[in-house]
Every structure is written in C-alpha cells, then in structure tokens.
Amino acid sequence: MNKVVFHNMTQSFGSRLCYFRSTDVEQKNYHRLLWSVTDEMLYLSLMKGKKIVVIDRSTKRQNKIHRVFLPVLMALLNGSDVAHLAASRAQAAQALDADQSLRTRFEFWRKRARHKAVFRGRTIQVRREVRV
C-alpha cells in the first residue's frame, strides 16, 4: 500500500494540503471537520487503496487530529467502531445525518469503495512559543 502525504495548512506546508482545525476537534464540530476532508483524500483512500498520512505540528507528541479525528473518520468510512472514541464517532455520525449534502457526499464514496479507508496522522513536535 502506497501512502499519500497531506500537510495540514494550519501549521505545515507541502505539495498536498488539507485544513483541519484542532479547535474543531476540541469543540466536537464534526460538521466542519467532515467537510474539511477533501474528495481527493476519499478517492485515493477508498478507490485507490492508498494510505493517507496527515502531517501536522503540535507542542504535544500526538495532536488531537492524529489521536481523535482520523480514527473517527476511518471508523465512519469503514463502518467500524473505535471503543475509546465511541462518543466522538456517534457525534460524527449525527453530523452526517444532520446535513443531507454531507451525507450524500460520504455515501457517494462509501458505495464506490474498493478498499478500506486508512488514515494516519503524523505529528511533528515543536517547542512552545515563548510569549513576551
């Protein structure tokens, strides 16, 4: 399985970009998070069987996007559960159910899926900025 690397625009720069806000993970705003998943990511993962790696920077060893959102996204796409994130997965499913356009978009990709979705996070740890 080949991997395709996306850099989160909030902290990182690369040839493929995405925009996931850790604030949305903290606020459990799965509506905005799910809309932030690009069609290219869904196509490459579900249709081509590529592992999607999202690189982000954080003062922590693993940020919230890495620890929470990407596992929930995989569970939604693959129809599986993540025991320690059951509440988050339920909230993400509610966000899908509440928005017809979003649900239609995800159903479009899930119906055509040839592979299980594989999303991984990679966090580059940075030092906390000194405030003056």
Buried (B, 14 or more C-beta within 10 A) or exposed (E): EEEBBBBBBBBBEEEBEBEBBBEBBEEBBBBBBBBBBBEEBBEBBBEEBBBBBBBBBBEEEBBBBBBBBBBBBBBBBBEEEBEEBEEBBEBBBEBBEEBEEBBEBBEEBBEEBEBEBBBBBBBEEEEEEEEE
